[in-house]
Amino acid sequence: MKTGATGEHSSALLSGDDPRAAALVTLLRLHWFIRLRWVFLVAAGAALALERLLVGGTPRPLGALAAVLAVLGAANIGWSAWSHVLFRRLGADQTAAAGPPRPVALLANAQVAVDLLLLTCILRFSGGAESPMAMFYLFHMAIVALLLRRWQALLQGLWALLLYAGLVLGEWGGWVAPHYGFLPGRALAPRGDTRYVVATLLVVACGIFGTLYFTLQIVRRLELRERMLREAIAALQRSQLAIQDLQRRRSRFMQTAAHQLKSPLAVIQTLTELIRSRVVPPEEIPRTCEKVIRRCREGIAQVSELLTLARVQEADPVRHGRAEADVAALVADLCQRYKPVADEKQIELSWHLPQEGVPRARVEQRDLGDCLSNLIENALKYTPGPGRVTVNVEVLGRGTDGESVAISVSDTGIGIAPDLLRSPDGAPGHEPIFDPFRRGNNALEAGIPGTGLGLSIVREVVEQAGGRIRVASRLCEGATFTVVFPTTRAAAPSVRVRDTRASEVVVGSRPVAGAPAAGEDGRA
């Protein structure tokens, strides 16, 4: 018999309030009981054939027993046909949300009732009340107690008791005669008969271990279902928090985006109207056109980053579980790309990789590139020259199931104001620094251009990939952003839910742009 979950549907395991009903539907769909009866029929037929061969002139009515077994086989064929028709009609995704469907419960109860009746007939011709095969009443009771509703199990118990009592009282009163001993050739087996003792032990052992087998199998399935339900509930709770956060962010984002895009357009409109109205002197027209062009560039930059953010937000987070990113090559390529910007501002740009190599990260290569390019660009943008920007790569938990790669970008720039690193409600993951279009007053006062969308893109990529963000900063002393991603050697999560609280912000810690670690260095 199969003991696996072949043919099971995850929807049936994850939905429903009655685990016993779901287990009953699963066992009936897999034809477990039908297969068990075929095993019993083969064993019983072999025993009867062996008895006829070894014991001559046995008083046992082998014909009557064979007839009972034939009825059991015919019934089993009927149960199999009924089951195929029933589950084909119900469909493959039929679940047991509030108990099994009525036809399924009827099929289960009919099988148990007929099994008990045929068991009593077998006892009648194989020892009656003295037969140790009466243990199989308990076998059926364990099954009905675990799978059927309480009132159905009680009815089956009363039916079993009625059948066994009728057999015992019938033999006692002489209504059921003659008596056939459990062992052939003996009306009543004495206690000292070795064959009787051995046979009794074998039958009782089969009943005990059969009961244990089915009970443990059913309990295992119930535990599996319960564990999956707990995981699903936890995932739903995280998803609920994520949805609330995303809705709140989306509303705030739409308002801010409209305001931010309106500002450069309004300036462009005003300047062009001044030119058209000839208010601007001819000699000032080139300077005014430069202002218009600068505002257009700002608007285009905002639209480009808005498109990047929208692309990352709308993508399926599951894609990261199947992706691989070459962190070492990407870091080196980005640092080389930003070399001219660093040289122009007299900023020392360096990157450090561990000597033992860097495993691939479980994140989309393009998204990781957007994430790291924003961090490096921000570090260069907010670091007045001469200064220093360091990109450091470190492998955490190397060789374990929780292995991850940490990428830190440190600078010696203007730093981040503490109020941007503290969530107003104190909840982690709500730090204003990651809000779209949010920029510090020190950056605005310094006249440093920017859209305020870079860190929003960084957070979105990290959240979707199941990573973490750590920020440490102090005003006028620089900042350090560290993003951590699982490697391809780490165990993939069974349920990927966007973690909207992926940031870990440290306020007041002094960031260090980092000395070169032992490993591969690059300098621009």
N, C-alpha and C positions, 0 to 999 in steps of 0.2 A: 504493500500500500504506500501511496505517496504521502509524505509528511510535510512537504514544502508548501509554498503558497502559490503553486501553479494555478493559473486561472483566476486568481484573486484580482480585485480591482481596488486601486488606492482610494477611489471615491467611496467605496463601501466601507473602507477602514476609517476614513476621515470624517464621515458623516454619520449621524444617528446618535440616539441617546441611550439605546439598549444594547450593550456589548454582547449579551447572551444571544439576542436575536440575530445580530450580525454574524456571530460565530455559527449559529444554526444554519443560516442561509449559505454561508461559505462551505460548511461540511456537506450539506445536501447538494450543493452545486458540484462539489468535487466527488460525489458518490462514495463517500468514505464507508457508510454503513452497508451499501450494496456490495462493495468489495470485501468487506469483512464477512458478509454472509457467504460469498463464494468461497472464501478461505475455510469457513466452518463446514460447508457442504463437502468440500474436497477431503478435509480431515475426517469428517464423520463417515463418508463413504469408504475411505480407506480402512477405518476401524472396523466397520461392518464386514468388509471383505476379508480382513485379517482374521476376525472372529470366526467367520464361516469356514475359513481354511484350517485354522488351528483347533477349533472346538467342534467336534462332530456331534450331531444330535442335540444341539443346544435348544433348550426350551424357549429361548427368547424369540418373539415374533419378528423375525428379521423383515418379513414382508410388510408388516405394519410400520416399522421404523423407516423402511425404504419409502413407503408411501408418504410418511410425514416429511421426509427430506425432499421428496419430489414436489410436494405442495410448497415447501419453503423455496425451492428453486423457481417454481412457476411464479410464486409471489414476488420473488426478487426480480424476475424479468418484468413483471408488471410495474414494480416500483421504478425500475430503470426507465421504462417507457414513459411513465407518468412524469418522472423528474425531467426528462429531456423536453417533453412538450411544455411543461410548466415554465421552466426557465427560459425556453425560447420565446414563450409568450410574454413573460415578464420583462425580458430584455437583459442585456449584459450588465447594465449599470443600475440594476435594481438594488436599492439599499434598504436598511431596516431602521428608519429614523425613529419610529414610535412602536417598534415591534415588527415581527415578520409579517408579510402579507398573509391574508387568511388562507389562500391555497397552500402556501408553504407550511404553515402551522398544521393544516389538515393532513398534508402528506407526512409530516414528522410523527404526529400522533397516531396515524393509521399504521405506520410501520412498527412503532413500538408496541401497539396493542396486538397486532398480529404476531409479532415476535414472541410476546409473552404467552399467547395462546399456543403457538407451536412448541415453545419451550416446555409448557405443561404436558403436551402430548408426548414429547420425547421422554420426560420424566416418568410418564405413565408406563412406558415399556422398557425403562432402564433403571428400575429400583424404586420408583415411587418416592415416598417420603424419605427413605433412607439414602437416596441418591445424592452424592455431594454436588452434582451439577445444579442443585438448587441455588448454589452460589451465584449463578448467572442472573437470578432475579436482582441481586444487589448490583451486578454489572449494569443492568438496564436502569436501575434506580439512580445510579450515579450520573448516567448520561442525561436522563430527563430532568434531574435536579439542576444540572448545570446549564441546560439548553432551553428547556420549556418554561412557560410561565408557571407561577406557583400553583394556581388552581389546576392547570393541566397536569403538572407533576403529581399532585395529590390524587387526581382521578386515576392516573396510571398506576400509582401505588396501591390504591384500593382495588383496581382491576387485577393486579398481580397477587395481592393478598387473597382475593376471592378465588382465583384460579388455584393457588397452592392449597388454600384451606379446603376447597372442594376435593382436591386430590387426596389430601391427608384424611379428611373425614370419610371420604368414600371408601378408602382402603380399610379404615378402622371399623366402619360399619358394615363392610362387606358389599357395598353398592358397586365398588370398582374392583372387579375380580376377573381373572386370578391375579395374584401378585407375582411380578417378575423381579428377580433379584438384579442388583446392579452388575454383578459378575455372573457370567453364564454358568449354569449348572448348580447354582446355590440359591435357594429360596431366600435365606437370610445369611448374610456374610458374618461369621464370628469375628470378634475383635482380634484374635490372634492370627487371622488369615493374612499372610504377607501380601498376597496379591491385592486384597481389599485395601490394606493400608497404603500400598504404593499407588494404586489407582486413585484412592481418595486424595492423597497428597498432590498427585499430578493435576487432578481436576480443580482442587481448591487453589493450587498455585496458578493455574490458567485464569481462574476467576479473579484472583487478587491482582495479578500483574496485568490482565486485560483492563481491569478497572483503573489501575494506576496509569496505564498507557493512555487511555482515552481521556482521563481526567487531566493528566499533565499536558496532553496536546491541546485540550480546550483551554486550560488555564494559560498556556503559553500564548495562544492566539489572543486571549483577552488581555494579557499583559502587553503584547505588541500593539494592540489597538489602543489601549490606555496610554502607552508611551507616545504613540503617534498623535493622539488627541491632545496630550499635554504640549507636545511640540507645536502642533497647529494652533492651539490657543495662545501660546507664547508668541508665535509669529504674528497672529492676528492682533494681539495687543501692541506689538512693535509697529505693525503696519498702521494701526489706528493712530498712534502717536506720529508716525511719519506723515500720514495723510493730513493730520491737523497742522503739522509744521509746514508742509508744502503748500497747503491752502493759504495759510497766513503769509508765507513768503510770496506766493504768487500775487496775492492782492496788493501787498506792499510794493512788490516789484513793478507791477503794471502802473501804479500811480507814479512811482519815482521815474520809471523809464519815460513815461509821457512828459513829465516835467523836464527831465534832462535833455530830451530831444527837442523840446519846444524852445529851450534857451538859445542854442546856436541858430536855429531857424529864425527866431525873432530878431536876433542881431543881424543875420544876413539880410532879412527883409528890410530892416531899418537902414542899413548901409546902402543897399541897392536903390532904395527910394530916394535917399539923399543924393546919390549920383544922378539918378534920372531927373530929379528936380533941380539939378545944377546948383544945389546948395554947397556942395564940395567944390572948392577951387580946383582949376585944372591941374595945378602942380601937386595937389593932395590926392588926386584920383589914384595914382599907383599905390600909395600907402594904404588907401581905403580898400583897394582891390586885394592887397596882401592880407588885410584883416578878414575880408570875405573868404579868401582861399583858406586861411588858417581855421576859420570857423567851419568851413566845409570839411576840412581834414578831420577836425574833432568829431563832427557828426558822422563821417564815414567810419572813423575808428570805433565810435560807440556802436554803430550798426554792425560792424564786423564782430565785435566782441559779444553783442547781443545774439547774433546768429550762432556763434560758437557756444554760448551758454545754452541757447535753445536746443542746439543739436545734442549737447551732452545730457540735458534734462529729459529730452524726449526719447533717448535711446533706451533700449532694454538693458537693465543692470546685469541680467544673466550672461550677457556676452562676455563680461570680464572673466567669468569662470572658465571659459573655453579659450581665452586669449593668453598670449605670452609676450612680454616686453623685454627687450635687451637693455637693461638699465645702464650697464657700463658704456655701451656704444652710444646710447642716447645722451647721457651726461657729457661725454666727450664731444659729441657733435654740437650740442647746444652751447657749450662753453666756447668752442671754436667759432661758432656763429656770432656770439656776442663779443668776441675779442675786439673788433674795431670800436664798438661803443665804449668798452672799458678803457682802451688806449686813449680815446679822445678825451675822456674825463679824468685821466690819470688814476685809474682804479686798478689795483692788482687783483686779477681774477685767477683763482687757482681751484683745482679739483683733485680729490684724493679718492682712490679706490683701494680696497683691501687686496693684499698680495695673493690670497688664496682664491681669488675670483669672486664674481658676483652672480648669484643664481638669477634666473629670469623671474620677473614679477608677474603675478596673475592679474594683469590689467591690460586694456587695449593700448597698443603702442602709440596711436595717435592721441588718445586722451592723456596718457602719461606725458607726451610731449607738450600738449597744451598746459598741463599742470606745472611742469618744471619750467617751461619758458616764461610763464607768468611770474613765478617766484624769482627767477634770475633777473628778469626785466625789472621787476619792482625793486630788487636789491640794488641794481645799478642806477635806477632812476632816483631813488631816495638816498643815495650815498653821494655826497658832494666830494669831488676830488681835492687832494689825493685821499684815497681810502682803500679799503680791502673788502673783497667779496670772496667767500669760500664755499665751495660745494663739496660736501663730504658724504660718502656712501659707506654704510655699515650693514653687516648681516647680523640679525638678531636671532638667537635661538638656533644657531647653525646645527643642522643634523637632526632636528626634532620635528614633530608633526606640526608645531606652531611656528615654523621658521618664517621670518619676514625680512624685508630689506627696508632700511631707513635711509632717506635722502634728506640731508640738512643743507639749507641755504642760509648762510650767515653774512651779515654786513656790518659796517661801522658807520651807518647812516644816521638819519634824524630820529629813528625810533618811532614807537607807537604810543599814543596817549593812553594812560591807564583806563580811562572811561570807555575806550573802544574795546578793551579786553575783558570787561566785566559785563555779564548779562544783567539787564535791569531786573529780571525776575529771579536771578540766581541759578537758573537752570543751565546745565552744561550744554554747549552746542548752539547757544543763542547769542554768542558774542557779536556785537555790532560790526566788528572789523570784517566779518564775512558777509555782511549784508550787501546787496547790489548797490552800486553808486555811493557807498559810504567811504568817505575819505577824512583823514585827520585834519584838524585845524592847522597844525604845523605845516602840512603839505600844501594846503590852500594858501597860507600866508607866504610860503616860499615861492608860490607861483609855479609849482611843478605840475605840468599837464598830466592828465590821466582820466580814465573813465570810471574808476572805482568798481570795475567788474572782474578784475583779475582774480582776486581771492574768492569770489563767488564761484568762478569756474574751478578753482583749485579744490574748494570744499565739495562741489558736486562730483568731481571725478573720484575723490577719496571716499566719499560716502558710498557711491555706487560700487566701487571695487572692494568694499569691506575693509578699508584701511583706517588709519588714524592721523590726526593732525596735532602737532604740539607747537605752541608759539611761546617764545620767551623774548621780552623786550623791555627796554628802559629808555625814556626820552633822552635824546642827544647822544646815546651810546650804541645805537644799532638794534637790530632784531635778528632772531633766528627762527626760521620756519622749518619744521621737520615733518615730512610725510612718510608714513609707514604703510607698505603694501605686503600682503601675503605672497610668498613665492610659489612657483609651480610645484615645489616639493611639499608644500603645506597641504593639509587635508582641506578639501573644498567643503564649504558649508552646505548642509542638506537643504536648507531653506534660506535663500538670499533675500534679505529685507534691507531696504535702504536705511542706513543708520544716520539719522539727522543729528545725532549727538556725538559725532566722530571727532570733534576738536577737543584738545586738551591744552588749555591756555595757562601759562605760568606768568603771573604779573609780578614785575619788580625784579626778576632774575636778570642778571647782567649777561647778555649774550656774548659769546666769544667767537670771533671769526675763525678760530681754529688754526693750530699749527699743523703742518703736514703730518699725516699719520704714516705709519710704516706701510708702504705700498706704492702704488703707481700714482705719480703726481703729474699734473699738467698746469702750465702757467700761460696766461695770455698777457 
